[in-house]
Amino acid sequence: MKKVLVFTIILILTGSGIYYYQTKKGKNGVKYIQSQAISKNMSKIIDTTGEVEPLNRVEITPSSPGRVEKILVKEGDKILVGQTLALMSSQDRVAIMDAARSMDEKEYEYWKNAYKPIKIISPLDGTIILKNVVESQTVGASTVLFAMSDRLIISANVDESDIGRVKVGQKAEIILDAYPQEIVKGRIFQILDEGKNVSNVIIYKIKIMSRRLPSFFKSKMTANIKIYLAKRKSVIVAPSNSITVDEDGDAVIITGFNGEKPVYTKVKTGNDFQGRTEIISGLEDGDSLWYEDKKYIPQKSASEKNPFMPKRPGRGRGNKGKNGAKKSAK
């Protein structure tokens, strides 16, 4: 019986242009799909979430109990170190001023000038992110009058299975939920050493700083973050499921057929980019390749496997029936 060949053309629209796949079916029933190695700009990323927070948050309290007489700043103001934030009276001054106020105006003015109020001074250059008092309010020595931030950064949590691939200096893209159209670029500048157990999953905090702080950043805003583990230009890539291993343990790809027998070519592989794998050597841009028609199932990190790992809203994985089969969401 003659071998039966079945060819199917499928148009695929990609960033590099339009090209086609062919399928080939032999008498043994194995179906092969033809593709090609292409040159693309590729990125390997980790998706996570975080929030905007101060790099250094300073709470300002009074030196002694008393009464707030005048507030000179408001939330959002940019402040210089040494700038006066408020004026307040100590408990002694409060008693004296209240007594003088019950006398004549001359007596009140005398004590007002003789007994000056206490100045609340800014300890750093930064922004007022919290004003916690109003004028004429009586406060204790532990009352937080203001909170200041020297600058805002982005804090994110990374799963234990991914933290080994995250490095200081890696680029990141930040999109705030409040401003989904604005992409802010930054870099990781710190990875904290102490992990935290969240629902039986160990996570580590990383800190990201943007070169130019956008004016719309506000503390506690929720951020969606892409961390670039690898970003390469003009990389030769092939479908990841086209790569197999020969008996010597070398990576190989089917590049043709000798009759019914596939012809394998050894390749050297690099990074995996979500279904595509970098080909360092062995193939050139435009080279044809074949692979069995099997669904590619990428390896999952522990954060994807663990059902207790917090998931981002709107990224459900569907429901499972009693037999464990995954049902598509309707």
N, C-alpha and C positions, 0 to 999 in steps of 0.2 A: 504494500500500500504506500502510495506516495505521501510524503510529508505535507501536512496542511499548514499553510501560512496565512495568518490573519493579520492585517495591518489596519490600524486605526489612527487617524490624525486628530490631535487635540491641540487647539490654540491656547497658549498660556501667555497672559500679559504680565510682564515683570518690569522691574525698574530698568533692566537693560534692553528692553524691547520685546518683540514677539518672536517666539520660536515654537517648534512643534515636538510632540512626543509620538512615538509609534509603539504599538504593541505587537508582539510576535508570539505565536502559540505553536509548539511542536507536537509531535504525535504522542509524546509522553504526558501531555496535558499541562506541562509547566508553562506558565505564561510570563513572558518577559516584556518589560517596558523599556523603550529607548528614550534616553535623555541626552544631555550634553553637559560638559563642563563649561561653566561661564565665569566671567570676571565680574565681580560685584564689590561694592563697598559694604562690609559686614560689621555687625556689632554684636557682642555677647554681653548680655545685661542681667542684672538682678533687679526685680521689681519689689519694692517695699513701700511702706507708709511711714510717716513721721509727723512732726509738728514743728512750728516755729517757736523758738524759745530764746531767752537772753543767753549770751555767752557767759556773762557775769551779771547776776542780779543782786542788787544791793538794797536792803531795806533800811530806811532812815527813821530813827527814833529820837525823841527829845532827850536832852541831858538830864532833865528833871521834870517832875510833874508840873502841870500848869494849864494855861489856857491859850489857845491859838488866837492871836489877835489879827493877823493879816496873812493871806496866802498870795504869793507873788508869781506862781507858775500854774500851769494846767497840764493835763495829760497830753502827751505828744510833743511837748516843748523840748527843743534841743538845749542842753544845759552845759555850761563850762564849769570845771572844777573851781571851787571857791565862790560860786555864785549863790546869792541868798535866795532860798526857796520860800521861807516864811518867817514871820515874827511871832514870838509867843512870850507870855509873861509867866514867870515862876509863881509858885503858890504865894510867896511873900509879896510879890509885886501885885498879884491879883487882889490880895487883901488891902494893900495900900491904895491902889487905884480905885477900888470900889468905895473905900472910905472917903477918899478925896473927891470922888464924883458926887457924893452926897453933900459936900460943902460948896463953896462958891467956885466959879470958873477959874479965878486966879489961882486958888489952891490946887485945883486939878491940873492946870497947866504946869505949875511948879513941879509937882511930883512926876508928871509925865516926862518932863525934860531931865529931871534929876535921876530918875530911875529908869534906865533904858531897857527895852525888851531884849530878849535873847534872839539872836539870829540863828536860823537853821540853815546850815551851809552844805552845798553839794560836795561830796567827797571825790567825785570823778567827772570826767567828760562823758556825757551820755544823753539818754532820753528818759523823760518822766513817763513811766508805763503804768503807774498807779498813784492816784491822789486819794488818800484814805480818810481825810478829815475836812471839816468845813470851818469857816471863821466863827469864833466865839465858843468852839467846842472845848470842853475840859478833857485833858488827856493824862494818862499815866506815863511813867518812865518807860514802859514796855510797849506803848501804843505805836504801831507803824504809821508814820505820817505820810511817807512817800515810798515808792519803789522805783529804782532806776536801773536801766540796762545800758552797758557800754556799747553793745551792738547786738543785733539779732542774728541767729544762726538757725540751721535746720538740724534737728535731732531725729535719728531713725533707728529702728530695731532690725537687726539682721539675725536670721536663724543660725544656730550652731553649725549646721551642715554647710552653710555658705560663707561663714566668717573667715575661713581659711583662704578664700579667694579674694577677699576685700583687702585693699592696701591703701595706706596714706598716699594722697596725691592723685588717686583715681578720679576721673571726671564723673559728674552726676548732673542729671536734669531734674528740676523741681517744678511741679505744677500744683498750685494751691487749689483746693476745692472752691474757694471763693472767687478765683480768677482762672478758670479752666483754659482760657485762650492764651495766657501768658506763660511762656517757658523761661525759667530762670536757670542759668548754668552756674555750677559750683564745683568745688573739689572737696574730697574728704581730707580733713586735717587732723582728726583724732579718732582712735578706736579704743574704747574703754576696755580695761582688762577684766573687770568683774562682770560675769554674766548674771542673768536673772531668770528664775524659773517661772514661766507663764503657762499654766495649764499643762504641766509636765513637759514643756519644751523649753530648752535653754536658749535665750536670746542675748545678743550683745548690742550695746548702744554705740552708734557711730555719730560723728558730728561733721556737718558739711557747712562750708562757708562760701558765699558768693562774693565775687570780686567787687561788684557794685550792688549795694543793698537797695532793692526796689522800694519806692515810697509806699507801696500798698502792703508791704509786710507788716503783720501785727502779731504780737505774741499769742501763742496757743492756736494759731490757724493750722488746719490739717493739710498735710502735703502728700502728694503721690510722687514717688522718687524712682528714677531709673539710675542704677549704678553701672557704669560702663567698665566691665572687666577686660574687654578687648575691643578695640575699634580699629579696623584695618581697611585700607583703601586698595582697590583693584586686586582683590584676592580671588584666586581660582577656587571655585567651590563645586561640589557635586552632591547630589542627594545622599543623605547619610545612610539610607537603607540600600544604597548601591555598593557599599563597602563591606567586604567580607574578609575572612582570614584564611590563608592557605595552610597546608600541613606544616609549614615551617614557622607559622605564627606571624607571617607578613601580611600587611593589608593589601588587598587586591581588588580590582574592579574588572568586570566583563567589558571588553572593548570591541568584541566582534564574535563571530562564530566560524568554526571550521566544520562545515556540514551542520550537524546537530550539536556539536560539542562547543560549549562556550570557551572563548579565548580570554585568559586572565592576564592583566597587566599589574605589576607591583606599583604601589603608590606610597608616598610618605604623607601622612595626614597631620593636620594641626588642630586648631580650635574647632569646636562644634558650635554652630550657630542656629539652634532651634530647627533641626531638620535638614540643615546643610552642613557639610564638613569641608574645612579648608584642605586643599590639595597642595602640599608644598612642592612635590615633584612627582612626575609620572604622567601627568596630563597637561595639556595646553588649552587655552581658551578656544571653545568651539569643538573640541574633541567629542566624538560620540561615545556613549557608554550604554550598557544594558544592565537591568537588574530584575530579579523575580518580583512578580506582582504581589508583594506582601505589604501589609500596613506597617509603617514605621512607628514604633512605640519608644519614644525617648525615655532615658532614665530620669527618675524623679528624685528630687532632693528630699531630705527628711521632712522639710516643712510642707511639701506637697503630699507626702504619704501620711503624715500624722493627722488624724481627724481632729485632734485637740488644738492644732496650731491655729491661731486667729486668722480668719480669712478676710480679704477686703470686700466691702459691700459690692453687690452686683456681679460677683464672680463665682456664683454657685456652680457646683459640679454635677448638678442633676440629682435625681433620686434613684435609689436602688430598690428593686423588688425583692420578694422573699427569697428568690433563688440567687440573689447577688448580682443579677444582670443590671447594667446601668440603663436607665430609662431617660430618654431625651426630654428636656423640659418643654412644656407646651406654653 
